[in-house]
Each structure stands twice: as C-alpha cells, then as structure tokens.
Amino acid sequence: MPNWFYTDALATKQGPVDDATLLELNRTGGVTAKSLVWHEEMEDPTPFRAVAGKLIEADNGGDPVEIGVCAHSGRVCRVEEMLPYGEALIAPEHKETFLQIMMEGATVEITDATHRGAEYVGFWWRSLSSLLDYMIKMVPAMLCMAPYYIVTFTSGITAGAGAGAGDDFQSLTGFTAAMMLAYGFGLLGVLAVSIVYDTWMVGKYQATAGKMIIGAKVVNPDGLRLTYKRAFLRWLAKKPLNYLIVWIPSGVGFGLVVAVIAAASNNSENNATGFIFAMITGLFLYFALLALCSGVYWMAAFDPEKRALHDRIASTRVVKK
C-alpha cells in the first residue's frame, strides 16, 4: 500500500497518508477531485479524480464502480449514490439541500464536473492582460512621480532665469537634492502601487483588472482562491525576481562586450570604427540575452498548464473563468 501525498486548499504538500485516509479526506472535503495526489512510485502528481476510481474499487471489495464528481463540492463519489441533475451529479450529503432548492422553485444552473478540467490561458492572452495592467497602473504611477516632475520643471525655470555664480551653485545643489528625494519617494510610491494592485486584486477578486478583461483568473493547482500571502509571493516572483533574471544578465553582457572591444580598439588607429563595432556587438548580445532570459515569461507558451516561472514558484495557475 503506497504512502500518498496531497495538496491542501493552500496548495501545501501534506502527507503521507494511506488509501483509507485519502478516501476519508475526500469524504470530509480535505481532498477534492482537483487536488493533486502522488506517491513514491509515480513520476508526476495527478488530480485525485484520476486515481479515485481504483481506490474506491479497492475499498468496495474490488467490485467495479462508476465514479462522478459532485458539481457542488468537488467530491468524488460513486455515481449510484449521487443525484443526477441534467448533465451534473450531486453528492449524497447535498441531496436534501438541492431538493429543497428545487421545491422552492429556484433556478439552478449547474454543469457536469466529472470530466471537466481547467482551461489554461495561453501566453499571448496573458501578454495582453499584462499590457492592460501596465496601462492601468500608469495613471497612479504618474501621480506618484508628479512631485519629481514638478521639482524638475521648477529647477529648469530657475536655472534659465539666471543669477550669480554662487547662487547658481547653491540653487543647483538644493534642486538636485530635492529632485533626488522626490524621485526616491516617487519610486517607493510606484512600488507600493504595484504591490497593492497585484496582491489585493488577486487575493480578493482572483484576478487583476487586465485578467478580468480577458476573462481569466489566478487559482491554486486545485482551482481554489489564493490567500493574500500567496498572492504577494506571486508578485515577488513575477516582478523583482523576474526583473533581476531578465535585466541583469542583459545589461552586464552589454557592458562587458562594449568594454572589452573598446579597450582592444584603443591601440588601433581607427578608434571610431572600433567604438561603433563595440556598440553594435554589445547591442546584439544585449537583445539576444534579453530574449533568452525572457524565457521566464515565454516558457508559458510551451508548458502544458501554461505556467510562467512565477506560477511555478508560487504554485499558481491562470485559467479561464
């Protein structure tokens, strides 16, 4: 009998448990049809519904059973115990509640969950949602940087008015300090906007505004809502970590190539030609590294579950609503 591991509602690894305990977790709601389960002999985790049939058969004395997924709770049950409603099935513990709703004349729209899997959002749609989010965040970001723009504009007018040499130096020093402070506080404001926007919206609505527009949401591997903590972890992986992976190698590669070629051409007679060659080579390497390192994003185009690097780190999925 293998020792099973599974993911809970927060996509955290739990276990090991035996077959009977895993089935009991399904009965109590700790494991649903979408929960990932695995044991030492399996290569990859799989949704519980894929292995539930054999486990229920073994628990039933080896007799073949037909299983279904409750459209209300996500539990896996034997079909003979469930209440059919159109294409959907309702688990035994929800029969009375469901019948009461029907008797009261309420309209219930429910679909079959037995064979329904998550529809993952592709790379290009995700790129569109990121572009929309960027445009939406531009407005508060510009407001955060408004003091910097004002100080810069004011310093330009003052410098153009002219004054004594000593006054010019003191004014320049004062405006430089003011510009640096305004720029620093502006960047902190932009950072705060990004954190609050991504963390709060994903934690509360399961999607940023851009994802809402394209009809997508961010979920745990079992399809449940993210906590604010996990939403923040996803932001950390998506923004700071990805930016470091993408931009640092590209910038360092460009700088090294330009420096090496420029140094080598210093001893040559035609320094201008050497400088141009260094810049062209550096730019080529820069864009090549940029495209390669951007794999943290475009890997989603080739992943079966359309996961980018930050999805893998935070254990999240982007699916259609």
N, C-alpha and C positions, 0 to 999 in steps of 0.2 A: 504494500500500500504506500503510494508516494506521499511525501510531505508537500502540501500545497502552500503557495504564497499567493497573496492577492492584494489589490489596491483598494483602499477605502474611499470614502467620499471626498477626501482631500488629496487623492492620488498618492497616498503614502503607502509604502510597502508594509504589509502585515503578514504574520505567519511565523513559523509553519503551523498548519492545521491538517487534520486527516480528512478523509472523504466525508464522514458523518458531520463533522464540524462545519465543513464548507457548505453542505446542504442546509444545515441549520442556519447558517448565516444568510443564505438565500431566503429561507422562510421568514427570518426576522427583519430582512431588509438591509443587512450589512453588506451583502453582495447582490448585485443586480445582473441582468443579462449583459450589460455593457462593461461590467467590472473586469479588469484584466486579471487572469489567473495563470499560474505556471508552477512547474515542479522541476527538479534537477534534471530530469531526462528530456525535457522539452527545450527546443532551440530558442523559441521566442514566446513571449506572453500571448495569450489569446483571450478573446471575450468569453465570459463564463458560459454564455448560451451555446458555444461551440463544443463544450465538454459536458454540459449539464445532462444531456440525454443518457450518456453511458453511466454517469454517476447515479442518476435516478433509476436506471435499469438495474444496476447492481444493488441498490437499496431496496428494489422491488423484487428481489429474489432472482434476478436475471431475466425476467419476462420483458419482452419488448414493450416500450411505451412511446407514445407520441407526446412531444412537449410543445408548449407555447409560451409566449411572453405576455404578461399582463400589460395592457396598454395604459393602465393607470399607475401601477407601481414599478414596473420593470422587472418584476419577479418572474422566474422560470418555474412553471408548474406543469403537471400532467394535463393534457387537453381535456380528458374525461372529467376532470374536476372543475373546469372553467366554464364560465357563462359566455356563449357566443353573442356578439352584437355586431351585425354586419360582417365586415372582414376582421373585426377585432375580437379579442378574448379578454375576459375579466377574471381575475383571480378569485378563489373561493371567499376570502375574507372581505372582498369588496362587493359581493353579490347583493347583500341586503341594502347597502347604501346605494348601489346602482339601480336596483329595482325601485327603491323609494323615489329616486330622482325621476325615473320613468313614469311612475304612478302620478307624480305631481305635474306631469306634462312638460317637463323641462326638455329643451333640445340639447342633445349631447352629440357633439361631433368628435369622433374618435377613430383612429386608424390602427391598422394591424401593426404591432411592434415585433412580431415574431421574427420576421426576416428583414426588418428594416435596419439598415446601417447608416452611420453618419455620412453625410455628403460633404467632403472636404472642399474648401475653397482654394482654387488654383493660384499659381504665382502671379499671373497678370492681374487678376481681380484684387489680390492682396496689394499689389503695387499701386493700383488705382485708389484703394482705400487709404493707403499711406500718403499718397499725394493729396487727397482730400483732407486728411487730418493735418497735413503740413499747412495747407492753405487756411484752414480754420484756426490753427494756432498762431498764424502770422499776426492776426489782429491784436490779441493780448500781448504777444511778444514785442510788437512795435510800441505798444503803450508802455511796457516795461523799459524800453530803450529811449523813450521820449525825453527824459532828463538829459541823457547823453547828447542827443541831437540838439537840444536847446543850448546846452553849455558850449558845444562845438560851434554852433551858429553865432552865439554871442561873442565868443573869443575871436571869430573871424571879423566881425564888425568892429570890435575894439582895436584889433591889430591894424585894420585898414584906416582907422581914424588918426593914428599916429600920435606919438608922444615922445618924451625924452628917452635917451638910451637907457638910463637906469629904470625909468618907469616901464619901458618896454620889457626889460628883463624880468622885473618883478611881476608884471601882469602876465607874462608868458608862463612863468613858474606857477603862479596861482591858478591860471586857467588849465595848465597841464595837470595839476593835482586834482582840480575839480572834475576834469574830463575822465581821469583815471578812476576816481571814486564813482562817478556817475556810470561809467562803463561797467565797473565791477558789480555795483548794485543791480544794474540792468541785466547782466548775465545771470546773477542769482535769481532775479525775477523770472527770466526765461526758463531757467532750470526748474523753478517751482511750478510754473505753468505746465511744463511737460510732465512732471511727476504727478501732479494733481489730476491733470486731464486723463492720462493713461490709467493711473491706479484707480481713481474714483469711478470713472465711467465703466471700466472693465469689471470692477468689483460690484458696482450697483446695477448696471444695465447689461453686463456681459459683452459689451462692445463699445468702441469709440464711435464718434459721430460718423467717421468715414466708413466704418464697418456696418453701421446701421443703414447707411445709404445704399450699400451694395447687398444688404440682406444677409450679413454674416454675424457670427458671434464667437466669442472665445470660451472654451469649456475645458474641463478636466478630461483625461482619457476616457472616463466612464460617462461623459456627457453632462456632468453636473457643473454648477456655478463655481467660479473661482472665489476664494477668500481674498480679502484686501491684501493680506500678506503675500499670497501667491501672485496677485496682480502686480504688486510692487516688485517682486522678484523677477517677473517677466519684463518689467520696464528696465530694471538694472541690466538684464541680459540683452535686451533689444537696443538700448541707447548707449550707455557708457561702454559696455564690453564690446559690442559690435563696432562701435566707432573706433575703439582702440585697435581692434583687429584689422579694420579696413584702412584707416588713415595713417597709422604709424608706419607700417611696412612700406606703404606707397611713398610717404614723404621722406623716410630715411633712404630708400632706394634712389629716389630722385637726387637727393642731396649728395649721396656718395658718388654717384656716377658723374655728376657735374663737377664735383671737387676733384676727383681723380683725373678726369680728362682735361680739366682746366689746368691742373698742376703739371700734367705731362706736356701740355702745349705751351707752357711758359717759356720753355727752352727753344721753341721753334720760332722761325722768322715771322710766320703769319699767325699772330695771336687771335685776330678777329675770326679767322676761319676755324681755329680750334675751339673758340668760345661758342660759335654757332653750332658746331658739331656736338659739343658737350650738351648744349641745351636741347637739341633735337633728340639725342640719345637718351638724355635724362627724362624728357617728356614721354618718350616711347616706353621706357621702363616704368615710369610712374603710372601710366594708363594701363599697362599690362598687369602690374601688381594690383592696381585698383580693381580691375576686372576679376582677377584671381581671388583676391581677398573678399570681394563682394559675394563670394560663394556662401557666406553666412546667410545671405538672403536667397540667392537663386537656387540653393540646394532644395528649396521647397518645390521647384518645378519637377524634380526627379524623385522625390520621396513619395511612397505610396499614400502616406497620410498628409502630404503637403506641409511638412514641418520645416520651418527655418531653424537656425541654430538656437535662437531664443526660445522657440517652442520645445526643443529637445531639453534645454537646460531647465526650464520651468515646468516641463511635463504638461504642456497645453496643446490644444488643437483649435484650429479655426474652421468652423463648419457653417453650412447654410442653416438659416433659421427654419 
